[in-house]
Amino acid sequence: MTGRNAAALAYVCAHYEELQELLGYDGNDPSTPLARLRSPHGAEVAQIVELLDEVDASLRAATDGFVSIHGVGESRDGQLSGLEPLEHVFRCPLRQCTGRHGSQVAEARPVCSISRRELIRERLV
């Protein structure tokens, strides 16, 4: 396995739940490429590389090509993205406050300081 694929596999393992949510997998379908990567039955290196490519293609499709587990996607500012933690922001549903970056939120359900409504959690891609 190449270093690139090993890094992609490590990224998938470290961010499995985030990727599952981003790709819309509910965890009940063992046939998804992401679920097959975590199968306890093991797989040959060629199968792992093929599954990584399938996960990467699904991730690129879900993010308009901005995120890749192989680190070759292009972000909105033209920089390479992928192989980095997925970032979250919380925005005000009524646009009355500026919201907060995920790293600034300690509580499970943050609320707007003006409207007192729950902020909406979104991913930055």
A tleap script that builds the chain and sets N, CA, C and O, in Angstrom:
source leaprc.protein.ff14SB
mol = sequence {
  NMET THR GLY ARG ASN ALA ALA ALA LEU ALA
  TYR VAL CYS ALA HIE TYR GLU GLU LEU GLN
  GLU LEU LEU GLY TYR ASP GLY ASN ASP PRO
  SER THR PRO LEU ALA ARG LEU ARG SER PRO
  HIE GLY ALA GLU VAL ALA GLN ILE VAL GLU
  LEU LEU ASP GLU VAL ASP ALA SER LEU ARG
  ALA ALA THR ASP GLY PHE VAL SER ILE HIE
  GLY VAL GLY GLU SER ARG ASP GLY GLN LEU
  SER GLY LEU GLU PRO LEU GLU HIE VAL PHE
  ARG CYS PRO LEU ARG GLN CYS THR GLY ARG
  HIE GLY SER GLN VAL ALA GLU ALA ARG PRO
  VAL CYS SER ILE SER ARG ARG GLU LEU ILE
  ARG GLU ARG LEU CVAL
}
set mol.1.N position { 0.854 -1.169 0.000 }
set mol.1.CA position { 0.000 0.000 0.000 }
set mol.1.C position { 0.900 1.232 0.000 }
set mol.1.O position { 1.887 1.286 0.733 }
set mol.2.N position { 0.561 2.205 -0.812 }
set mol.2.CA position { 1.358 3.430 -0.887 }
set mol.2.C position { 1.146 4.287 0.362 }
set mol.2.O position { 0.181 4.101 1.103 }
set mol.3.N position { 2.043 5.203 0.573 }
set mol.3.CA position { 1.909 6.126 1.699 }
set mol.3.C position { 0.654 6.966 1.590 }
set mol.3.O position { 0.015 7.282 2.594 }
set mol.4.N position { 0.304 7.327 0.362 }
set mol.4.CA position { -0.907 8.127 0.110 }
set mol.4.C position { -2.147 7.366 0.558 }
set mol.4.O position { -3.023 7.923 1.219 }
set mol.5.N position { -2.215 6.076 0.187 }
set mol.5.CA position { -3.371 5.273 0.571 }
set mol.5.C position { -3.383 4.979 2.067 }
set mol.5.O position { -4.449 4.942 2.681 }
set mol.6.N position { -2.222 4.773 2.652 }
set mol.6.CA position { -2.142 4.546 4.097 }
set mol.6.C position { -2.625 5.781 4.852 }
set mol.6.O position { -3.330 5.659 5.854 }
set mol.7.N position { -2.250 6.972 4.377 }
set mol.7.CA position { -2.708 8.214 5.008 }
set mol.7.C position { -4.214 8.372 4.850 }
set mol.7.O position { -4.893 8.819 5.775 }
set mol.8.N position { -4.742 8.008 3.681 }
set mol.8.CA position { -6.188 8.093 3.449 }
set mol.8.C position { -6.933 7.130 4.366 }
set mol.8.O position { -7.974 7.482 4.922 }
set mol.9.N position { -6.409 5.921 4.526 }
set mol.9.CA position { -7.042 4.942 5.415 }
set mol.9.C position { -7.009 5.434 6.859 }
set mol.9.O position { -7.993 5.292 7.584 }
set mol.10.N position { -5.903 6.001 7.273 }
set mol.10.CA position { -5.800 6.554 8.627 }
set mol.10.C position { -6.800 7.687 8.824 }
set mol.10.O position { -7.415 7.803 9.885 }
set mol.11.N position { -6.962 8.525 7.797 }
set mol.11.CA position { -7.927 9.625 7.863 }
set mol.11.C position { -9.342 9.084 8.004 }
set mol.11.O position { -10.118 9.585 8.818 }
set mol.12.N position { -9.687 8.063 7.217 }
set mol.12.CA position { -11.023 7.465 7.291 }
set mol.12.C position { -11.263 6.894 8.686 }
set mol.12.O position { -12.338 7.089 9.254 }
set mol.13.N position { -10.293 6.204 9.235 }
set mol.13.CA position { -10.441 5.621 10.574 }
set mol.13.C position { -10.618 6.703 11.630 }
set mol.13.O position { -11.458 6.569 12.519 }
set mol.14.N position { -9.843 7.762 11.542 }
set mol.14.CA position { -9.897 8.828 12.535 }
set mol.14.C position { -11.171 9.664 12.449 }
set mol.14.O position { -11.607 10.236 13.448 }
set mol.15.N position { -11.769 9.737 11.259 }
set mol.15.CA position { -12.929 10.602 11.047 }
set mol.15.C position { -14.143 9.825 10.551 }
set mol.15.O position { -14.984 10.360 9.828 }
set mol.16.N position { -14.224 8.567 10.946 }
set mol.16.CA position { -15.268 7.681 10.424 }
set mol.16.C position { -16.674 8.236 10.649 }
set mol.16.O position { -17.474 8.283 9.715 }
set mol.17.N position { -16.981 8.655 11.871 }
set mol.17.CA position { -18.337 9.134 12.172 }
set mol.17.C position { -18.673 10.398 11.378 }
set mol.17.O position { -19.792 10.544 10.887 }
set mol.18.N position { -17.707 11.310 11.252 }
set mol.18.CA position { -17.940 12.531 10.471 }
set mol.18.C position { -18.185 12.197 8.998 }
set mol.18.O position { -19.079 12.762 8.367 }
set mol.19.N position { -17.388 11.282 8.459 }
set mol.19.CA position { -17.559 10.890 7.061 }
set mol.19.C position { -18.895 10.195 6.865 }
set mol.19.O position { -19.571 10.418 5.861 }
set mol.20.N position { -19.276 9.363 7.808 }
set mol.20.CA position { -20.555 8.663 7.724 }
set mol.20.C position { -21.700 9.673 7.672 }
set mol.20.O position { -22.628 9.527 6.877 }
set mol.21.N position { -21.629 10.693 8.519 }
set mol.21.CA position { -22.658 11.727 8.534 }
set mol.21.C position { -22.638 12.542 7.242 }
set mol.21.O position { -23.686 12.818 6.659 }
set mol.22.N position { -21.459 12.921 6.806 }
set mol.22.CA position { -21.317 13.725 5.595 }
set mol.22.C position { -21.853 12.998 4.366 }
set mol.22.O position { -22.461 13.611 3.489 }
set mol.23.N position { -21.624 11.684 4.308 }
set mol.23.CA position { -22.068 10.893 3.162 }
set mol.23.C position { -23.502 10.403 3.298 }
set mol.23.O position { -24.032 9.781 2.377 }
set mol.24.N position { -24.137 10.677 4.435 }
set mol.24.CA position { -25.526 10.297 4.624 }
set mol.24.C position { -25.737 8.823 4.908 }
set mol.24.O position { -26.818 8.292 4.655 }
set mol.25.N position { -24.713 8.154 5.431 }
set mol.25.CA position { -24.837 6.741 5.781 }
set mol.25.C position { -25.378 6.644 7.194 }
set mol.25.O position { -24.859 7.288 8.105 }
set mol.26.N position { -26.420 5.844 7.384 }
set mol.26.CA position { -26.996 5.706 8.722 }
set mol.26.C position { -26.354 4.595 9.539 }
set mol.26.O position { -26.689 4.414 10.709 }
set mol.27.N position { -25.445 3.857 8.943 }
set mol.27.CA position { -24.759 2.794 9.653 }
set mol.27.C position { -25.449 1.450 9.588 }
set mol.27.O position { -24.917 0.457 10.086 }
set mol.28.N position { -26.627 1.399 8.982 }
set mol.28.CA position { -27.382 0.153 8.910 }
set mol.28.C position { -27.108 -0.653 7.649 }
set mol.28.O position { -27.527 -1.806 7.545 }
set mol.29.N position { -26.415 -0.063 6.700 }
set mol.29.CA position { -26.149 -0.749 5.436 }
set mol.29.C position { -24.688 -1.189 5.380 }
set mol.29.O position { -23.801 -0.365 5.158 }
set mol.30.N position { -24.434 -2.478 5.580 }
set mol.30.CA position { -23.049 -2.953 5.584 }
set mol.30.C position { -22.406 -3.015 4.202 }
set mol.30.O position { -21.226 -3.347 4.083 }
set mol.31.N position { -23.171 -2.698 3.155 }
set mol.31.CA position { -22.624 -2.783 1.804 }
set mol.31.C position { -21.975 -1.482 1.327 }
set mol.31.O position { -21.378 -1.461 0.251 }
set mol.32.N position { -22.075 -0.395 2.102 }
set mol.32.CA position { -21.454 0.859 1.685 }
set mol.32.C position { -19.934 0.707 1.735 }
set mol.32.O position { -19.423 -0.050 2.560 }
set mol.33.N position { -19.211 1.403 0.878 }
set mol.33.CA position { -17.747 1.300 0.893 }
set mol.33.C position { -17.156 1.647 2.259 }
set mol.33.O position { -16.188 1.026 2.699 }
set mol.34.N position { -17.736 2.633 2.918 }
set mol.34.CA position { -17.237 3.042 4.222 }
set mol.34.C position { -17.413 1.911 5.245 }
set mol.34.O position { -16.499 1.627 6.019 }
set mol.35.N position { -18.566 1.278 5.247 }
set mol.35.CA position { -18.807 0.164 6.174 }
set mol.35.C position { -17.919 -1.030 5.841 }
set mol.35.O position { -17.433 -1.710 6.745 }
set mol.36.N position { -17.704 -1.288 4.564 }
set mol.36.CA position { -16.865 -2.425 4.173 }
set mol.36.C position { -15.409 -2.222 4.573 }
set mol.36.O position { -14.694 -3.195 4.810 }
set mol.37.N position { -14.962 -0.970 4.650 }
set mol.37.CA position { -13.600 -0.698 5.116 }
set mol.37.C position { -13.425 -1.111 6.572 }
set mol.37.O position { -12.335 -1.515 6.978 }
set mol.38.N position { -14.487 -1.013 7.354 }
set mol.38.CA position { -14.417 -1.357 8.779 }
set mol.38.C position { -14.868 -2.779 9.066 }
set mol.38.O position { -14.995 -3.167 10.227 }
set mol.39.N position { -15.106 -3.542 8.048 }
set mol.39.CA position { -15.556 -4.920 8.217 }
set mol.39.C position { -14.522 -5.724 8.993 }
set mol.39.O position { -13.327 -5.639 8.711 }
set mol.40.N position { -14.974 -6.499 9.963 }
set mol.40.CA position { -14.011 -7.290 10.760 }
set mol.40.C position { -13.427 -8.480 9.999 }
set mol.40.O position { -12.539 -9.162 10.509 }
set mol.41.N position { -13.910 -8.732 8.797 }
set mol.41.CA position { -13.443 -9.878 8.022 }
set mol.41.C position { -12.127 -9.607 7.309 }
set mol.41.O position { -11.510 -10.531 6.778 }
set mol.42.N position { -11.696 -8.373 7.290 }
set mol.42.CA position { -10.435 -8.040 6.630 }
set mol.42.C position { -10.594 -7.986 5.122 }
set mol.42.O position { -11.599 -8.441 4.576 }
set mol.43.N position { -9.614 -7.435 4.465 }
set mol.43.CA position { -9.643 -7.319 3.015 }
set mol.43.C position { -8.213 -7.282 2.503 }
set mol.43.O position { -7.282 -6.924 3.224 }
set mol.44.N position { -8.067 -7.654 1.264 }
set mol.44.CA position { -6.758 -7.572 0.608 }
set mol.44.C position { -6.436 -6.111 0.334 }
set mol.44.O position { -7.334 -5.270 0.273 }
set mol.45.N position { -5.166 -5.815 0.173 }
set mol.45.CA position { -4.732 -4.439 -0.080 }
set mol.45.C position { -5.431 -3.862 -1.308 }
set mol.45.O position { -5.855 -2.707 -1.283 }
set mol.46.N position { -5.558 -4.636 -2.370 }
set mol.46.CA position { -6.211 -4.143 -3.591 }
set mol.46.C position { -7.664 -3.772 -3.310 }
set mol.46.O position { -8.165 -2.784 -3.845 }
set mol.47.N position { -8.341 -4.557 -2.475 }
set mol.47.CA position { -9.728 -4.247 -2.130 }
set mol.47.C position { -9.810 -2.970 -1.294 }
set mol.47.O position { -10.716 -2.156 -1.477 }
set mol.48.N position { -8.867 -2.803 -0.384 }
set mol.48.CA position { -8.857 -1.607 0.458 }
set mol.48.C position { -8.658 -0.361 -0.402 }
set mol.48.O position { -9.341 0.644 -0.205 }
set mol.49.N position { -7.740 -0.422 -1.341 }
set mol.49.CA position { -7.490 0.714 -2.226 }
set mol.49.C position { -8.736 1.027 -3.051 }
set mol.49.O position { -9.084 2.193 -3.239 }
set mol.50.N position { -9.404 -0.009 -3.539 }
set mol.50.CA position { -10.633 0.184 -4.320 }
set mol.50.C position { -11.726 0.818 -3.453 }
set mol.50.O position { -12.430 1.719 -3.910 }
set mol.51.N position { -11.871 0.359 -2.219 }
set mol.51.CA position { -12.875 0.930 -1.314 }
set mol.51.C position { -12.540 2.375 -0.965 }
set mol.51.O position { -13.435 3.216 -0.882 }
set mol.52.N position { -11.265 2.669 -0.762 }
set mol.52.CA position { -10.854 4.054 -0.501 }
set mol.52.C position { -11.214 4.951 -1.678 }
set mol.52.O position { -11.677 6.076 -1.486 }
set mol.53.N position { -11.003 4.460 -2.886 }
set mol.53.CA position { -11.361 5.232 -4.079 }
set mol.53.C position { -12.870 5.467 -4.151 }
set mol.53.O position { -13.313 6.547 -4.541 }
set mol.54.N position { -13.656 4.459 -3.775 }
set mol.54.CA position { -15.118 4.611 -3.772 }
set mol.54.C position { -15.560 5.632 -2.730 }
set mol.54.O position { -16.421 6.468 -3.002 }
set mol.55.N position { -14.967 5.565 -1.529 }
set mol.55.CA position { -15.295 6.537 -0.482 }
set mol.55.C position { -14.901 7.935 -0.944 }
set mol.55.O position { -15.659 8.887 -0.759 }
set mol.56.N position { -13.726 8.063 -1.538 }
set mol.56.CA position { -13.257 9.361 -2.017 }
set mol.56.C position { -14.195 9.924 -3.088 }
set mol.56.O position { -14.522 11.111 -3.061 }
set mol.57.N position { -14.624 9.089 -4.021 }
set mol.57.CA position { -15.544 9.545 -5.075 }
set mol.57.C position { -16.870 10.003 -4.474 }
set mol.57.O position { -17.430 11.013 -4.900 }
set mol.58.N position { -17.366 9.270 -3.495 }
set mol.58.CA position { -18.617 9.652 -2.833 }
set mol.58.C position { -18.454 10.968 -2.078 }
set mol.58.O position { -19.342 11.821 -2.099 }
set mol.59.N position { -17.319 11.122 -1.416 }
set mol.59.CA position { -17.046 12.343 -0.665 }
set mol.59.C position { -16.918 13.543 -1.594 }
set mol.59.O position { -17.444 14.616 -1.297 }
set mol.60.N position { -16.228 13.373 -2.707 }
set mol.60.CA position { -16.102 14.462 -3.685 }
set mol.60.C position { -17.466 14.854 -4.249 }
set mol.60.O position { -17.752 16.037 -4.433 }
set mol.61.N position { -18.314 13.844 -4.525 }
set mol.61.CA position { -19.651 14.129 -5.053 }
set mol.61.C position { -20.493 14.885 -4.022 }
set mol.61.O position { -21.258 15.780 -4.381 }
set mol.62.N position { -20.354 14.527 -2.743 }
set mol.62.CA position { -21.138 15.167 -1.684 }
set mol.62.C position { -20.669 16.582 -1.380 }
set mol.62.O position { -21.427 17.373 -0.818 }
set mol.63.N position { -19.425 16.919 -1.743 }
set mol.63.CA position { -18.871 18.238 -1.419 }
set mol.63.C position { -18.486 19.033 -2.658 }
set mol.63.O position { -17.673 19.954 -2.575 }
set mol.64.N position { -19.051 18.695 -3.786 }
set mol.64.CA position { -18.741 19.381 -5.049 }
set mol.64.C position { -17.244 19.377 -5.356 }
set mol.64.O position { -16.722 20.327 -5.940 }
set mol.65.N position { -16.565 18.312 -4.962 }
set mol.65.CA position { -15.148 18.165 -5.271 }
set mol.65.C position { -14.205 18.914 -4.357 }
set mol.65.O position { -13.000 18.944 -4.610 }
set mol.66.N position { -14.725 19.525 -3.292 }
set mol.66.CA position { -13.880 20.343 -2.423 }
set mol.66.C position { -13.123 19.536 -1.373 }
set mol.66.O position { -12.143 20.032 -0.816 }
set mol.67.N position { -13.552 18.298 -1.085 }
set mol.67.CA position { -12.915 17.506 -0.035 }
set mol.67.C position { -12.544 16.148 -0.586 }
set mol.67.O position { -13.305 15.544 -1.342 }
set mol.68.N position { -11.386 15.675 -0.212 }
set mol.68.CA position { -10.906 14.372 -0.654 }
set mol.68.C position { -10.155 13.704 0.486 }
set mol.68.O position { -9.433 14.371 1.227 }
set mol.69.N position { -10.317 12.395 0.635 }
set mol.69.CA position { -9.541 11.688 1.653 }
set mol.69.C position { -8.101 11.517 1.208 }
set mol.69.O position { -7.242 11.156 2.012 }
set mol.70.N position { -7.827 11.770 -0.065 }
set mol.70.CA position { -6.470 11.659 -0.600 }
set mol.70.C position { -5.721 12.982 -0.561 }
set mol.70.O position { -4.559 13.046 -0.959 }
set mol.71.N position { -6.371 14.037 -0.087 }
set mol.71.CA position { -5.695 15.320 0.052 }
set mol.71.C position { -5.483 16.047 -1.252 }
set mol.71.O position { -4.562 16.857 -1.358 }
set mol.72.N position { -6.313 15.782 -2.258 }
set mol.72.CA position { -6.109 16.450 -3.536 }
set mol.72.C position { -7.314 17.283 -3.952 }
set mol.72.O position { -7.376 17.733 -5.096 }
set mol.73.N position { -8.265 17.498 -3.063 }
set mol.73.CA position { -9.411 18.340 -3.386 }
set mol.73.C position { -9.010 19.793 -3.357 }
set mol.73.O position { -7.968 20.129 -2.793 }
set mol.74.N position { -9.793 20.654 -3.937 }
set mol.74.CA position { -9.488 22.074 -3.929 }
set mol.74.C position { -10.540 22.797 -3.130 }
set mol.74.O position { -11.730 22.664 -3.414 }
set mol.75.N position { -10.130 23.562 -2.133 }
set mol.75.CA position { -11.067 24.278 -1.298 }
set mol.75.C position { -11.552 25.536 -2.018 }
set mol.75.O position { -11.113 25.850 -3.124 }
set mol.76.N position { -12.458 26.236 -1.369 }
set mol.76.CA position { -13.047 27.439 -1.979 }
set mol.76.C position { -12.008 28.522 -2.260 }
set mol.76.O position { -12.178 29.314 -3.187 }
set mol.77.N position { -10.937 28.566 -1.474 }
set mol.77.CA position { -9.915 29.589 -1.710 }
set mol.77.C position { -8.789 29.097 -2.604 }
set mol.77.O position { -7.764 29.767 -2.729 }
set mol.78.N position { -8.963 27.923 -3.237 }
set mol.78.CA position { -7.976 27.425 -4.175 }
set mol.78.C position { -6.880 26.588 -3.556 }
set mol.78.O position { -6.031 26.051 -4.267 }
set mol.79.N position { -6.888 26.469 -2.222 }
set mol.79.CA position { -5.887 25.658 -1.544 }
set mol.79.C position { -6.301 24.191 -1.559 }
set mol.79.O position { -7.485 23.880 -1.684 }
set mol.80.N position { -5.335 23.296 -1.432 }
set mol.80.CA position { -5.654 21.882 -1.362 }
set mol.80.C position { -6.321 21.586 -0.031 }
set mol.80.O position { -5.956 22.155 0.997 }
set mol.81.N position { -7.317 20.678 -0.058 }
set mol.81.CA position { -7.998 20.305 1.175 }
set mol.81.C position { -8.015 18.798 1.299 }
set mol.81.O position { -7.509 18.088 0.429 }
set mol.82.N position { -8.599 18.309 2.384 }
set mol.82.CA position { -8.617 16.886 2.658 }
set mol.82.C position { -7.494 16.550 3.605 }
set mol.82.O position { -6.588 17.360 3.803 }
set mol.83.N position { -7.533 15.368 4.196 }
set mol.83.CA position { -6.549 14.928 5.167 }
set mol.83.C position { -6.383 15.943 6.289 }
set mol.83.O position { -5.279 16.159 6.789 }
set mol.84.N position { -7.484 16.557 6.674 }
set mol.84.CA position { -7.512 17.493 7.779 }
set mol.84.C position { -8.864 17.317 8.454 }
set mol.84.O position { -9.798 16.835 7.813 }
set mol.85.N position { -9.005 17.687 9.713 }
set mol.85.CA position { -10.289 17.512 10.381 }
set mol.85.C position { -11.403 18.278 9.672 }
set mol.85.O position { -11.192 19.384 9.175 }
set mol.86.N position { -12.578 17.682 9.633 }
set mol.86.CA position { -13.725 18.377 9.079 }
set mol.86.C position { -14.134 19.452 10.082 }
set mol.86.O position { -14.245 19.176 11.277 }
set mol.87.N position { -14.357 20.665 9.608 }
set mol.87.CA position { -14.687 21.771 10.497 }
set mol.87.C position { -16.185 22.009 10.511 }
set mol.87.O position { -16.866 21.840 9.500 }
set mol.88.N position { -16.685 22.404 11.672 }
set mol.88.CA position { -18.101 22.701 11.828 }
set mol.88.C position { -18.270 24.141 12.296 }
set mol.88.O position { -17.418 24.690 12.994 }
set mol.89.N position { -19.378 24.734 11.901 }
set mol.89.CA position { -19.766 26.054 12.385 }
set mol.89.C position { -21.212 25.960 12.862 }
set mol.89.O position { -21.962 25.067 12.465 }
set mol.90.N position { -21.576 26.892 13.711 }
set mol.90.CA position { -22.952 26.992 14.174 }
set mol.90.C position { -23.450 28.353 13.733 }
set mol.90.O position { -22.863 29.380 14.075 }
set mol.91.N position { -24.537 28.360 12.970 }
set mol.91.CA position { -25.056 29.635 12.471 }
set mol.91.C position { -26.449 29.893 13.018 }
set mol.91.O position { -27.180 28.965 13.363 }
set mol.92.N position { -26.798 31.155 13.089 }
set mol.92.CA position { -28.092 31.570 13.613 }
set mol.92.C position { -29.169 31.304 12.563 }
set mol.92.O position { -29.007 31.715 11.414 }
set mol.93.N position { -30.265 30.629 12.921 }
set mol.93.CA position { -31.318 30.359 11.945 }
set mol.93.C position { -32.039 31.627 11.487 }
set mol.93.O position { -32.606 31.660 10.395 }
set mol.94.N position { -32.019 32.663 12.314 }
set mol.94.CA position { -32.681 33.927 11.968 }
set mol.94.C position { -31.700 34.999 11.504 }
set mol.94.O position { -32.096 36.125 11.204 }
set mol.95.N position { -30.422 34.644 11.447 }
set mol.95.CA position { -29.353 35.570 11.041 }
set mol.95.C position { -29.313 36.830 11.907 }
set mol.95.O position { -29.067 37.933 11.420 }
set mol.96.N position { -29.563 36.634 13.200 }
set mol.96.CA position { -29.522 37.763 14.121 }
set mol.96.C position { -28.182 37.874 14.840 }
set mol.96.O position { -27.853 38.927 15.385 }
set mol.97.N position { -27.409 36.788 14.842 }
set mol.97.CA position { -26.078 36.849 15.439 }
set mol.97.C position { -25.100 36.218 14.462 }
set mol.97.O position { -25.508 35.646 13.451 }
set mol.98.N position { -23.827 36.319 14.755 }
set mol.98.CA position { -22.804 35.813 13.838 }
set mol.98.C position { -22.559 34.328 13.978 }
set mol.98.O position { -21.816 33.750 13.185 }
set mol.99.N position { -23.170 33.689 14.979 }
set mol.99.CA position { -22.923 32.264 15.177 }
set mol.99.C position { -21.550 32.045 15.766 }
set mol.99.O position { -20.922 32.980 16.262 }
set mol.100.N position { -21.073 30.783 15.710 }
set mol.100.CA position { -19.773 30.458 16.296 }
set mol.100.C position { -19.114 29.335 15.527 }
set mol.100.O position { -19.780 28.514 14.896 }
set mol.101.N position { -17.797 29.313 15.590 }
set mol.101.CA position { -17.027 28.212 15.022 }
set mol.101.C position { -17.171 27.029 15.966 }
set mol.101.O position { -17.318 27.216 17.174 }
set mol.102.N position { -17.132 25.813 15.431 }
set mol.102.CA position { -17.287 24.616 16.240 }
set mol.102.C position { -16.319 24.538 17.403 }
set mol.102.O position { -16.668 24.017 18.462 }
set mol.103.N position { -15.106 25.047 17.224 }
set mol.103.CA position { -14.110 24.996 18.300 }
set mol.103.C position { -14.460 25.929 19.455 }
set mol.103.O position { -13.894 25.802 20.540 }
set mol.104.N position { -15.387 26.867 19.238 }
set mol.104.CA position { -15.785 27.813 20.279 }
set mol.104.C position { -16.988 27.324 21.078 }
set mol.104.O position { -17.409 27.986 22.027 }
set mol.105.N position { -17.548 26.168 20.703 }
set mol.105.CA position { -18.767 25.678 21.329 }
set mol.105.C position { -18.449 24.561 22.304 }
set mol.105.O position { -17.859 23.545 21.935 }
set mol.106.N position { -18.849 24.762 23.560 }
set mol.106.CA position { -18.613 23.746 24.584 }
set mol.106.C position { -19.889 22.969 24.903 }
set mol.106.O position { -19.818 21.814 25.322 }
set mol.107.N position { -21.036 23.579 24.711 }
set mol.107.CA position { -22.306 22.924 25.028 }
set mol.107.C position { -22.819 22.134 23.823 }
set mol.107.O position { -22.435 22.400 22.684 }
set mol.108.N position { -23.689 21.162 24.090 }
set mol.108.CA position { -24.190 20.290 23.028 }
set mol.108.C position { -25.110 21.031 22.058 }
set mol.108.O position { -25.081 20.771 20.856 }
set mol.109.N position { -25.914 21.940 22.567 }
set mol.109.CA position { -26.858 22.672 21.723 }
set mol.109.C position { -26.754 24.170 21.996 }
set mol.109.O position { -27.512 24.709 22.802 }
set mol.110.N position { -25.827 24.837 21.333 }
set mol.110.CA position { -25.664 26.271 21.585 }
set mol.110.C position { -26.872 27.057 21.066 }
set mol.110.O position { -27.542 26.645 20.118 }
set mol.111.N position { -27.129 28.188 21.707 }
set mol.111.CA position { -28.258 29.023 21.308 }
set mol.111.C position { -27.778 30.416 20.930 }
set mol.111.O position { -26.716 30.869 21.356 }
set mol.112.N position { -28.587 31.077 20.121 }
set mol.112.CA position { -28.304 32.449 19.691 }
set mol.112.C position { -28.379 33.366 20.907 }
set mol.112.O position { -29.292 33.239 21.723 }
set mol.113.N position { -27.438 34.279 21.033 }
set mol.113.CA position { -27.424 35.201 22.163 }
set mol.113.C position { -28.516 36.259 22.062 }
set mol.113.O position { -28.815 36.931 23.049 }
set mol.114.N position { -29.116 36.418 20.885 }
set mol.114.CA position { -30.159 37.423 20.693 }
set mol.114.C position { -31.542 36.781 20.712 }
set mol.114.O position { -32.389 37.167 21.519 }
set mol.115.N position { -31.782 35.814 19.841 }
set mol.115.CA position { -33.117 35.209 19.720 }
set mol.115.C position { -33.358 34.054 20.681 }
set mol.115.O position { -34.500 33.647 20.896 }
set mol.116.N position { -32.266 33.516 21.269 }
set mol.116.CA position { -32.322 32.355 22.157 }
set mol.116.C position { -32.765 31.087 21.434 }
set mol.116.O position { -33.152 30.116 22.083 }
set mol.117.N position { -32.716 31.078 20.108 }
set mol.117.CA position { -33.037 29.872 19.335 }
set mol.117.C position { -31.768 29.063 19.138 }
set mol.117.O position { -30.666 29.611 19.112 }
set mol.118.N position { -31.931 27.760 19.000 }
set mol.118.CA position { -30.789 26.874 18.828 }
set mol.118.C position { -30.066 27.170 17.516 }
set mol.118.O position { -30.696 27.348 16.474 }
set mol.119.N position { -28.729 27.220 17.583 }
set mol.119.CA position { -27.927 27.453 16.386 }
set mol.119.C position { -27.899 26.185 15.534 }
set mol.119.O position { -27.998 25.078 16.062 }
set mol.120.N position { -27.766 26.345 14.239 }
set mol.120.CA position { -27.745 25.234 13.289 }
set mol.120.C position { -26.299 24.830 13.041 }
set mol.120.O position { -25.454 25.664 12.715 }
set mol.121.N position { -26.027 23.533 13.200 }
set mol.121.CA position { -24.672 23.004 13.006 }
set mol.121.C position { -24.484 22.661 11.528 }
set mol.121.O position { -25.301 21.949 10.944 }
set mol.122.N position { -23.403 23.169 10.925 }
set mol.122.CA position { -23.105 22.886 9.529 }
set mol.122.C position { -21.612 22.597 9.377 }
set mol.122.O position { -20.798 23.020 10.198 }
set mol.123.N position { -21.273 21.879 8.325 }
set mol.123.CA position { -19.873 21.582 8.019 }
set mol.123.C position { -19.317 22.610 7.054 }
set mol.123.O position { -20.001 23.058 6.134 }
set mol.124.N position { -18.063 22.976 7.279 }
set mol.124.CA position { -17.343 23.802 6.327 }
set mol.124.C position { -16.608 22.857 5.379 }
set mol.124.O position { -15.926 21.935 5.825 }
set mol.125.N position { -16.743 23.080 4.097 }
set mol.125.CA position { -16.014 22.270 3.118 }
set mol.125.C position { -15.275 23.169 2.170 }
set mol.125.O position { -14.595 22.687 1.264 }
savepdb mol mol.pdb
quit
